[in-house]
């Protein structure tokens, strides 16, 4: 029988308490019942605090947990009749990435478990899951291109310094907001890779939405005003 081993990079996701409980049940499915409570382990950390339990229910009961967790590790192992470990599943979430690790002596079992877990997590992706990957490159490219265009037009006198005030102001607004967003992004607080809610509540994305709207408006106004000025200067 062929062994199975896989490490899969996960995509961004949002998990509510009931999702976390369902994920734990799914991960443990197919494992023989064990009297060793340490065969299943779930842990999280926030600040200087680390919490570790042998059930999701007990983890969520901790009164000191924040409303949203940015890190979590879930691991379970199974034993053969001969007393050897014959399967293991581990899911790790961090503020900027996640990973699924599966090992089993039965490759059919391992393939099935991998597909099951990935399919479940794919249903928990946030609306911005694709943007999360491209956000750093997108911000850097826009800032570089627009800044270079503004300098070029001013340097070669295509548009006067006075006329560049309006697009420059909105470009500055965009730069300030995007830099703040970038810092929060690196900390896992803006377009977060993972949000694990510890209490039943509606997950709101108003901060992300409002920030992206203001950034888009500022950039759009800067681009439109620059195009208008360039058009007017050519037909003056």
C-alpha positions, 0 to 999 in steps of 0.5 A: 500500500502506497503512503500519502504525504502532501503539503498544500498552501491554503487560501484566505478564509473566514471561519465562524465558531460553527465553521471551526467546530465543523472543520474539527469534526471533518478533520477527525472523521475517519480516525479511530476513537482514542482514549488519548486526548492529546491525539487531537490538539488545537492551539492559538496565540495572540500577543504574548498569550498562547492557548492550547486545548484538546477540543475546539469547544474548550478553546472557544470557552477561554474568556481571554480570547479576542473577538478575532484570531489571526493564528490557529493550529489544529492537529490530529493523529491516528494509530494502527492496531499495532500501535504505530501512527498511520495517519496525521492531519495538521492545519496551520493558519498564520496572519499571512499564510496557511498550510494543510499537511496530511500524511497517511499509510493509505494514499486513497484515504489521504487523497480523500481527506485532502479534497474534503478539507480543501473543498470546505475551506474554499467555501469560506474564502472572503470576497477579497481572496484574490485581491489579497495575493495581488494587493502589494504588487498592485499598490506598488505598480500604481504608485510608481507609474502615476508618480513617474507620469506626474514627474515627467509631465512637470519636468518637461513642462507639458503641464504647468506646476499650477495645473498639477496641484489638483491631481497631485493632491488626490495622488497624495491622498491615495499615497497616504491611505495606501501606505497605511493600508500596506502597514495594516496588510503586513500586520494581517489587519487589512484584507487579513489572510485569516479571520477566525471569529470566536463569538457568533457575530456577523463578520463586517468588512466595512473597514476594507470596503471603505478604505478601498472605495476612498483609495479608488476615488482618490486615484480615479480623480487624480487620473481623470484630472491629469488626463483632462489637463493633458488634453487641454494643454495639447489643444491650448 
